[in-house]
Amino acid sequence: MSIGDWMRGREHFKKVEGEMEQALTAVQIVFYLMGGLGLFFLGIGVLWFVDIYKKKSA
């Protein structure tokens, strides 16, 4: 194995590492959005449930 082969392998690893970091960031953003939407709809559901409960008890 020559030094040139080693350097090319190192450059390839850096490229792949950068792509993996971008993919991880994209996945984190998707999960944050899904979590935010989940909390939003949970809040809507709680408000709806409280509204129904108040109508039944009144």
C-alpha positions in Angstrom: 0.0 0.0 0.0 1.5 3.3 -1.1 1.1 6.6 0.6 -1.0 7.8 -2.4 -3.5 4.9 -1.8 -3.6 5.8 1.9 -4.3 9.5 1.1 -7.1 8.6 -1.3 -8.7 6.4 1.2 -8.5 9.2 3.8 -10.1 11.7 1.4 -12.9 9.2 0.6 -13.5 8.6 4.3 -13.8 12.4 4.9 -16.3 12.7 2.0 -18.4 9.8 3.3 -18.2 11.2 6.8 -19.5 14.6 5.6 -22.4 12.9 3.8 -23.3 10.9 6.9 -23.2 14.1 9.0 -25.6 15.7 6.5 -27.9 12.7 6.6 -27.9 12.7 10.4 -28.8 16.4 10.4 -31.7 15.8 8.0 -33.0 12.9 10.1 -32.8 15.1 13.3 -34.8 17.9 11.6 -37.5 15.4 10.4 -37.8 14.0 14.0 -38.0 17.5 15.5 -40.8 18.4 13.0 -42.6 15.1 13.7 -42.3 15.7 17.5 -43.6 19.2 17.1 -46.6 18.1 15.1 -47.3 15.4 17.6 -47.3 17.9 20.5 -49.5 20.2 18.5 -52.1 17.6 17.8 -51.9 16.3 21.4 -52.7 19.8 22.5 -55.6 20.0 20.1 -56.9 16.7 21.3 -56.7 17.7 25.0 -58.6 20.9 24.2 -61.2 19.0 22.3 -61.6 16.5 25.1 -61.9 19.2 27.7 -64.6 20.9 25.6 -66.6 17.7 25.3 -66.2 17.0 29.0 -67.5 20.5 29.9 -70.5 20.2 27.6 -71.5 16.8 29.2 -71.1 18.0 32.8 -73.0 21.3 32.2 
